Amino acid sequence: MELLQLHYFRIVAQYEHMTKAAEALSIAQPSLSKTISRLEEHVGVPLFERQGRSIKLNAYGAAYLKHVERVFAELEAGKREVLDMAGLAKRSVLLAASISNVLPELLSAFLERHPQTHFRQVLEPTAVMKRMLEDGEIDLCLTTAPIEGEGLEWRGLRTDAIVLCVPEHHPLAGRERVSLIELKEEAFIGQRTGYWFRDLTDQMCMKAGFKPNTVIEVEESDAIVNLFRRGIGLAFLPEFSWSKRAHLLPNRVFIDDAEFKVTMGLAWSKRHYMSAAASEFRQFVIDYYAAL
């Protein structure tokens, strides 16, 4: 088995079409088909279901692909480590974040000290971010969801109350505190189901005796703010997120529930190589919040 075979296998798995994969690889389609057949002979089982030139990963192929992706992730990590050692690597940090509103302050403060650093941010549900950490696709994950698992480490940074944002002319505007059950008939704007913060607030409300009526679901917290300002519904936000937008969301109400809190934390993999830039940013974030 050769590394080139594995690379071809990844591309065919991506396109699930032999001709399109061959075009992407700039090789002849018969040559690609023979390469995949030789790989299947080596593995000992078929990896695809074939229907003419269209092919689809079968259960064996899907399982094998996970391991192949790890091989290439490890090779990329090895390259990054060697370039780091030689001082030739581009200072880059691959960062996933479910709480994007804290990033401008963090990144600007870090870039003042390390202006040559390049950041790439992704926004995904918690389960996807965890998988990306495990596969070495990202360096760090800044999130309100504890990310735990074998080979992963999660460091809590700060804990805040979850507050209720209320439109200006709403009957609850001006209240200091409210019980959850009072919100039973209200309409909400929130992240879509599958994002940890949405799932957390839904669970807390159901524990109080009702399921929130979420009329609009979004992915970005900034989209929640924009919709909220149009008076469409109420919104839950961590207090640290609200504090960054207090000028836009002047009416916030505390919830009469001691458990209605959320902890922001930083997660990373202990199995994959972390570049010098990513290690520096990790320590910077930990020190930044410890000093608050």
Buried (B, 14 or more C-beta within 10 A) or exposed (E): EEEEBBBBBBBBBEBBBBBBBBEBBEBEBEEBBEBBEEBBEEBEEBBBEEEEEBBEBBEBBEEBBEEBBBEBBBEBBEEBBEEBEEEEBEBBBBBBBBBBBBBEEBBEEBBEEEEEBEBEBBBBBBEBBBBBBBBBBBBBBBBBBEBEEEEBBBEEBBBBBBBBBBBEEBEBEEBEEBEBEBBEEBEBBBBEEBBBBBBBBBEBBEEBEBEBBBEBBBBEBBBBBEBBBEEBBBBBBBBBBBBBBEEEBEBBBBBBBEEBBBBBBBBBBEEBBBBBBBBBBBEBBEEBBEEE
